[in-house]
């Protein structure tokens, strides 16, 4: 039985997610998030629990503490490497 609150942690640069790529105006990371969840649900009949900052962080909470907990409590850390990621302070913090 899986006891981790999240199956996957998405680590990415927000700069890379700014430009719309789908009909709903989502950036590519957000579009992948929705597509992956839907495909997993159709394939397995179960929910894929992804830690995605735009969906998982609560307003007014200590975001850095929440990110750290999300990383520790996830089964998989998925980093979307890019030049923006490799120069982003928060991305490097998550990676380390």
C-alpha positions in Angstrom: 0.0 0.0 0.0 1.3 3.4 -1.0 1.5 5.7 2.0 3.1 8.7 0.3 0.7 11.6 -0.2 2.1 12.3 -3.6 3.2 9.9 -6.3 5.2 12.5 -8.3 6.6 15.9 -7.5 6.8 18.3 -10.5 9.9 20.5 -10.3 10.1 23.1 -13.1 10.8 26.7 -13.9 7.7 28.9 -14.0 9.4 30.7 -16.9 9.0 27.6 -19.0 5.3 27.3 -18.2 4.3 30.9 -19.2 3.3 30.4 -22.9 0.0 28.8 -23.7 0.2 25.5 -25.6 -3.4 24.2 -25.4 -7.0 25.4 -26.0 -7.3 26.3 -22.3 -4.3 28.5 -22.3 -2.1 26.3 -20.1 1.6 26.4 -20.3 3.3 23.1 -21.3 4.0 21.9 -17.8 0.4 22.6 -16.7 -0.9 20.9 -19.9 1.2 17.9 -19.2 0.0 17.8 -15.5 -3.7 17.6 -16.7 -3.0 15.2 -19.5 -0.9 12.8 -17.3 -3.6 12.8 -14.6 -6.3 12.0 -17.1 -4.4 9.3 -18.9 -3.5 7.6 -15.7 -7.1 7.7 -14.5 -8.3 6.2 -17.8 -5.6 3.5 -17.8 -5.6 2.5 -14.1 -9.0 3.7 -12.8 -7.1 5.4 -10.0 -6.0 9.0 -9.3 -2.4 10.0 -9.8 -1.5 12.3 -7.0 1.0 14.9 -8.4 2.6 17.6 -6.3 2.2 20.6 -8.6 2.8 23.9 -7.0 -0.1 25.6 -8.8 -2.5 23.0 -7.4 -0.8 21.8 -4.2 0.3 25.0 -2.4 -2.2 26.8 -0.2 -2.3 30.6 -0.2 -0.8 32.1 2.9 1.2 29.0 3.9 5.0 28.9 4.1 5.6 27.8 0.5 9.2 26.7 1.0 8.2 24.5 3.9 5.3 23.0 1.8 7.7 22.4 -1.2 10.2 20.6 1.1 7.5 18.4 2.5 6.1 17.7 -0.9 9.6 16.6 -2.1 10.2 14.4 0.9 6.7 12.8 0.8 6.7 12.1 -3.0 7.7 8.8 -4.5 9.2 10.4 -7.6 10.9 13.8 -8.2 10.4 14.8 -11.8 12.6 17.7 -12.8 11.9 19.5 -16.1 15.4 20.6 -16.9 15.9 23.7 -19.0 18.3 26.7 -19.1 15.7 28.5 -16.9 15.6 25.6 -14.5 19.3 25.4 -14.2 19.6 29.2 -13.4 16.5 29.4 -11.1 17.3 29.8 -7.4 14.1 28.0 -6.3 14.7 25.2 -8.9 18.2 24.7 -7.7 17.0 24.7 -4.1 14.4 21.9 -4.9 17.1 19.9 -6.8 19.6 20.1 -4.0 
